[in-house]
Each structure stands twice: as structure tokens, then as C-alpha cells.
Amino acid sequence: MDEPKRAVRLQIWTDTLVVCYLLITAVVVFIERSTLDNWPTYLLAHLAAAFLVFSLRFAPWESQSWFRFLRSWYPVPLILIFYKEVEVFAAAFGNWSLTEVIQHWETLLFNGYPHIYLSEKLPWVFFSEYLHFCYFFHNVQILLIGGLFWVWNRLAFYELIFLITTTLCCSYLLYMFFPVDSPFYLAPDLAEPLTGNFFYELVHFVADRGGARGGAFPSSHVSVSVTVWLVVWFRARRWAYLLTPITVGLIFATVYGRFHYVLDSIVGFALALSIAGTYFFFFHKRR
């Protein structure tokens, strides 16, 4: 199959996935309406969004460059909206008991909480700042790598969007039903002199405003970053060598910075590997 046809197919797959997610959450909202304030608004918004996304493939503006751009990039802002919405759903009808399960296994497997003792054993400002820079990179990597692929490798762009959307939709469904309260909300801040530095403050500024309580297991920071790295590895390998130290740093930062439990990051890594790995197993040699 030639690349234009594969790109169209990936777009349809992404649209279908988004529509399914919107319909599933609409059904959940209706079932759990007694626990959710303003449930009619959420229900109507999800149904309208599902209809709009489904209608995209039939729109008459396909030849227009502005429409192709919006048609291709719309999942990026949409998954951010989904992420914040998860916090509302988790608070309304989520079962938070998984938090205690994660905490129990964390102490059992790692002789305590690594998110506490890592920074105590490695209290280096430069090291902490590098890890927080890597963690912050998560906020721009989809736009940066996606933008580069949009210019130089359009098929890889559609693969990236499809795989990230798949990974995050799977995570969001777990977040809303079985939310986990992360160390970011439960653990004390890092000790001085690790606090008050540029990237530490920047990351916390973003997390305080953009985080979603309950969206910890699996770590979406890890799953998205590993997904991005895998797409880059298979489609632009030279970039992957530049991206590797940032991706590794981000994975370590999730625990060192007290944003996630180790198990959050392990499962996030496994989720990305299973979804992206399955895709490339079947399609890498067909390029």
C-alpha cells in the first residue's frame, strides 16, 4: 500500500478511536449521572464531538490546506481536554482503592518509596534540573516531533498521532475508573537545594495548573515519551539518538521528582511498548 493511502487509513483509524472513546465516555456519563454534576452538558458535548469527528471524512474541504491541517492535528488539543476531564470523572465515580494497592507493592518491591529516597540519595542540583528539564520536555515533544514529521515525513506524523491517541485513550479509561493519587499530591516537596531552581519551578508551575488528579497509573508521561521515541526510532533514527537521553531522563524524573510511583512508570513503559511495538511489528517492513 502506498504512503498516501496508508496516511488516509491512519487518519480513519484515529477518527474511529476518538469516536469510540467519546461514545464510551458518553455511556459512562449517563450510567453514572447520579454522581456527576452537569452530566447533561458532558453527555451532549461528547455526543456532539463524536458526530463532528465522524463527519470529518465527509467534509467538502478536503482539498483545502487549512482543513487538512486542522483535520490532522485536532487529536492533540482534544487529548488535552480529555485529560483534564478525567479528573472530574475520577472524582465523581472512580474507585480510588488502587492507590493503596500501588503503595503496598511499591514498598514491598523497592524496600520503601523510591520517589522519596532517590532525591535524598542523589541531592545534586544540576542532576535535578536536568531531570526536570526532561520532564518538562513532555509538554512540547508532540508539537516539536509532530511538527518535524509534518514537514519532512507526513506518514510518520499520522503514525505518531494514531499511536499517541491510542495509548492515551487506553490510559484515560483506566484513570476514570481506577484513579491513583500520585506522590505529586501526597508526598512532600523535594528538599532544598533542589527546590526553587528554574526547571523545578517551571515544571511545578505547569503541573499545578495542567495536572489531573487520579491520572497517575500508568504514567502518561512515560507512555507518550516512549511512544514518541519508538516512532522516531523507526522513522527517523538519527533523531532518536538525540532524543534518547531526554527520554531516559524523563522516565527517571517521574520518580525522582515525586510525580509518580515506580510502578506507574513501569506500566506506562509497558503500555507504550505493547501498542507501538505491535503496530511496528506488523507495519514497519511494509513501508
C-alpha positions as CSV (number, residue, x, y, z in Angstrom):
1,M,0.0,0.0,0.0
2,D,1.4,3.4,-1.0
3,E,2.0,6.1,1.6
4,P,-0.9,8.4,0.8
5,K,-3.4,5.5,1.2
6,R,-1.7,4.5,4.4
7,A,-1.9,8.1,5.7
8,V,-5.6,8.2,5.0
9,R,-6.1,4.8,6.7
10,L,-4.3,6.0,9.8
11,Q,-6.5,9.1,9.9
12,I,-9.6,7.0,9.7
13,W,-8.2,4.7,12.5
14,T,-7.6,7.8,14.7
15,D,-11.0,9.2,14.0
16,T,-12.6,5.9,14.8
17,L,-10.7,5.6,18.0
18,V,-11.7,9.1,19.1
19,V,-15.4,8.5,18.2
20,C,-15.3,5.2,20.2
21,Y,-13.8,6.9,23.2
22,L,-16.3,9.7,23.1
23,L,-19.2,7.3,22.8
24,I,-17.9,5.0,25.6
25,T,-17.5,8.0,28.0
26,A,-20.9,9.3,27.0
27,V,-22.4,6.0,28.0
28,V,-20.4,6.1,31.3
29,V,-21.6,9.6,32.0
30,F,-25.2,8.6,31.5
31,I,-24.9,5.5,33.7
32,E,-23.1,7.5,36.5
33,R,-25.2,10.6,36.1
34,S,-26.3,10.5,39.7
35,T,-22.7,11.1,40.9
36,L,-21.8,13.8,38.3
37,D,-22.8,17.4,38.3
38,N,-23.8,18.9,35.0
39,W,-24.0,15.5,33.4
40,P,-26.3,16.6,30.6
41,T,-23.6,19.0,29.5
42,Y,-20.9,16.3,29.4
43,L,-23.3,13.9,27.6
44,L,-24.3,16.3,24.9
45,A,-20.7,17.6,24.4
46,H,-19.4,14.0,24.0
47,L,-22.2,13.1,21.5
48,A,-21.8,16.3,19.5
49,A,-18.0,15.8,19.4
50,A,-18.4,12.2,18.3
51,F,-20.7,13.3,15.5
52,L,-18.3,16.1,14.4
53,V,-15.3,13.8,14.3
54,F,-17.2,11.1,12.4
55,S,-18.3,13.8,9.9
56,L,-14.8,15.0,9.2
57,R,-14.1,12.3,6.5
58,F,-17.2,13.5,4.6
59,A,-16.4,17.3,4.7
60,P,-16.2,19.1,1.3
61,W,-13.0,21.0,2.2
62,E,-10.5,18.1,1.9
63,S,-8.6,19.8,-0.9
64,Q,-8.1,22.9,1.3
65,S,-4.7,23.1,3.1
66,W,-6.2,24.7,6.2
67,F,-8.7,21.9,6.6
68,R,-6.1,19.2,6.1
69,F,-4.1,20.8,8.8
70,L,-7.0,21.0,11.3
71,R,-8.1,17.5,10.2
72,S,-4.7,16.1,11.0
73,W,-3.8,18.0,14.2
74,Y,-7.2,18.1,16.0
75,P,-6.4,15.0,18.3
76,V,-3.6,17.0,20.0
77,P,-5.8,19.6,21.7
78,L,-8.6,17.0,22.1
79,I,-6.5,14.6,24.2
80,L,-5.5,17.5,26.5
81,I,-9.2,18.2,27.0
82,F,-9.8,14.5,27.7
83,Y,-7.0,14.6,30.2
84,K,-8.5,17.4,32.3
85,E,-11.9,15.8,32.0
86,V,-10.6,12.6,33.6
87,E,-10.0,14.5,36.9
88,V,-13.7,15.3,37.0
89,F,-14.8,11.8,36.2
90,A,-12.4,10.2,38.6
91,A,-13.6,12.4,41.5
92,A,-17.2,11.6,40.6
93,F,-17.3,7.9,40.2
94,G,-13.7,6.5,40.3
95,N,-12.6,3.7,42.7
96,W,-9.5,5.1,44.4
97,S,-8.6,1.9,46.2
98,L,-5.9,1.2,43.6
99,T,-3.8,3.9,45.2
100,E,-3.3,1.7,48.3
101,V,-2.5,-1.3,46.2
102,I,0.2,0.6,44.3
103,Q,1.7,1.9,47.6
104,H,1.7,-1.5,49.1
105,W,3.5,-3.1,46.2
106,E,5.9,-0.2,45.9
107,T,7.2,-0.6,49.4
108,L,7.2,-4.4,49.1
109,L,9.2,-4.4,45.8
110,F,11.5,-1.5,46.4
111,N,12.0,-1.5,50.2
112,G,10.3,1.8,50.7
113,Y,9.3,4.6,48.4
114,P,11.9,5.4,45.6
115,H,10.1,8.7,45.0
116,I,11.2,9.7,48.5
117,Y,14.7,8.2,48.8
118,L,16.1,8.8,45.3
119,S,16.3,12.5,45.7
120,E,17.7,12.0,49.2
121,K,20.5,9.8,47.9
122,L,21.1,12.0,44.8
123,P,20.7,15.6,46.1
124,W,22.5,17.3,43.2
125,V,21.1,20.5,41.8
126,F,22.4,20.1,38.3
127,F,21.1,16.5,38.1
128,S,17.7,17.5,39.5
129,E,17.5,20.4,37.0
130,Y,18.4,18.1,34.1
131,L,15.7,15.6,35.1
132,H,13.1,18.4,35.5
133,F,14.1,19.7,32.0
134,C,13.4,16.3,30.6
135,Y,10.1,16.1,32.4
136,F,9.1,19.5,31.0
137,F,10.0,18.3,27.5
138,H,7.0,16.1,27.7
139,N,4.9,19.3,27.3
140,V,6.4,20.2,23.9
141,Q,7.5,16.9,22.4
142,I,4.3,16.1,20.5
143,L,4.3,19.6,18.9
144,L,8.0,19.5,18.2
145,I,8.4,16.0,16.8
146,G,5.0,16.1,15.2
147,G,5.9,19.4,13.6
148,L,9.1,18.0,12.2
149,F,7.3,14.9,10.8
150,W,4.6,17.2,9.4
151,V,7.2,18.9,7.3
152,W,9.6,16.0,6.4
153,N,7.7,12.7,6.8
154,R,3.9,13.1,6.7
155,L,3.2,9.3,7.1
156,A,5.3,9.2,10.3
157,F,3.2,12.1,11.6
158,Y,0.0,10.2,11.2
159,E,1.6,7.1,12.8
160,L,2.7,9.3,15.7
161,I,-0.8,10.8,16.2
162,F,-2.5,7.5,15.9
163,L,-0.2,5.7,18.4
164,I,-0.3,8.5,21.0
165,T,-4.1,8.8,20.7
166,T,-4.4,5.0,21.2
167,T,-2.1,5.0,24.2
168,L,-3.7,7.9,25.9
169,C,-7.3,6.8,25.4
170,C,-6.5,3.4,27.0
171,S,-4.9,5.2,29.9
172,Y,-7.8,7.7,30.4
173,L,-10.3,4.9,30.6
174,L,-8.3,3.3,33.4
175,Y,-7.8,6.7,35.1
176,M,-11.5,7.5,35.4
177,F,-12.5,4.1,36.8
178,F,-9.4,3.3,38.9
179,P,-7.7,6.6,39.6
180,V,-4.4,6.6,41.6
181,D,-3.4,9.5,43.8
182,S,0.2,10.3,42.8
183,P,3.1,11.3,45.0
184,F,2.8,14.8,43.5
185,Y,-0.3,15.3,45.6
186,L,0.6,13.1,48.6
187,A,4.4,13.4,49.1
188,P,6.3,16.4,50.5
189,D,8.2,18.6,48.0
190,L,11.8,17.9,47.3
191,A,14.2,19.3,49.9
192,E,16.5,22.2,49.4
193,P,18.6,23.0,47.5
194,L,16.7,21.1,44.8
195,T,13.7,23.4,45.0
196,G,13.5,27.0,43.7
197,N,15.5,26.4,40.6
198,F,14.4,27.3,37.1
199,F,13.2,23.9,35.7
200,Y,11.9,22.8,39.0
201,E,9.7,25.8,39.3
202,L,8.7,25.6,35.6
203,V,7.6,22.0,35.9
204,H,5.6,22.7,39.1
205,F,4.0,25.8,37.6
206,V,2.7,23.7,34.7
207,A,1.8,20.7,36.8
208,D,-0.1,22.8,39.3
209,R,-2.3,24.1,36.5
210,G,-2.4,21.3,34.0
211,G,-2.3,18.2,36.1
212,A,-5.2,15.8,36.5
213,R,-5.5,14.2,40.0
214,G,-6.1,10.5,39.6
215,G,-4.2,10.2,36.3
216,A,-1.1,8.5,37.6
217,F,-1.3,4.8,36.8
218,P,0.0,4.2,34.1
219,S,2.2,7.2,33.7
220,S,1.2,9.1,30.6
221,H,4.5,11.0,30.6
222,V,6.3,7.7,30.2
223,S,3.9,6.1,27.8
224,V,3.8,9.2,25.5
225,S,7.5,9.7,25.6
226,V,8.3,6.1,24.8
227,T,5.8,6.1,22.0
228,V,7.4,9.2,20.5
229,W,10.8,7.7,20.9
230,L,9.7,4.4,19.1
231,V,8.2,6.3,16.2
232,V,11.4,8.4,15.9
233,W,13.5,5.2,16.1
234,F,11.7,3.5,13.3
235,R,11.1,6.6,11.1
236,A,14.0,9.0,11.7
237,R,16.7,7.1,13.6
238,R,19.2,9.9,13.7
239,W,16.8,11.9,15.7
240,A,16.3,9.0,18.1
241,Y,19.9,9.2,19.3
242,L,19.4,12.9,20.2
243,L,16.1,12.0,21.9
244,T,17.3,9.1,23.9
245,P,19.0,10.9,26.9
246,I,15.9,13.1,27.2
247,T,13.5,10.1,27.2
248,V,15.6,8.2,29.7
249,G,15.9,11.3,31.9
250,L,12.1,11.8,31.8
251,I,11.4,8.2,32.9
252,F,13.8,8.7,35.8
253,A,12.4,12.1,36.6
254,T,8.8,10.8,37.1
255,V,10.0,9.1,40.2
256,Y,12.9,11.4,41.3
257,G,10.7,14.4,41.1
258,R,7.9,12.7,43.1
259,F,5.4,12.8,40.3
260,H,4.8,9.1,40.0
261,Y,5.4,5.7,41.7
262,V,7.9,3.4,40.0
263,L,5.0,1.1,39.1
264,D,3.3,3.9,37.3
265,S,6.3,4.4,35.1
266,I,6.9,0.6,34.5
267,V,3.3,0.1,33.4
268,G,3.4,3.3,31.3
269,F,6.6,1.9,29.6
270,A,4.9,-1.5,29.0
271,L,1.8,0.1,27.6
272,A,3.7,2.1,25.0
273,L,5.9,-0.8,24.1
274,S,2.9,-3.1,23.6
275,I,0.9,-0.7,21.5
276,A,3.6,0.9,19.4
277,G,5.6,-2.4,19.3
278,T,2.6,-4.3,18.0
279,Y,2.0,-1.6,15.3
280,F,5.6,-1.6,14.1
281,F,5.8,-5.4,14.2
282,F,3.1,-5.6,11.6
283,F,3.8,-2.4,9.6
284,H,7.4,-1.5,9.8
285,K,8.6,-3.7,6.9
286,R,5.7,-2.6,4.7
287,R,7.0,1.0,4.3
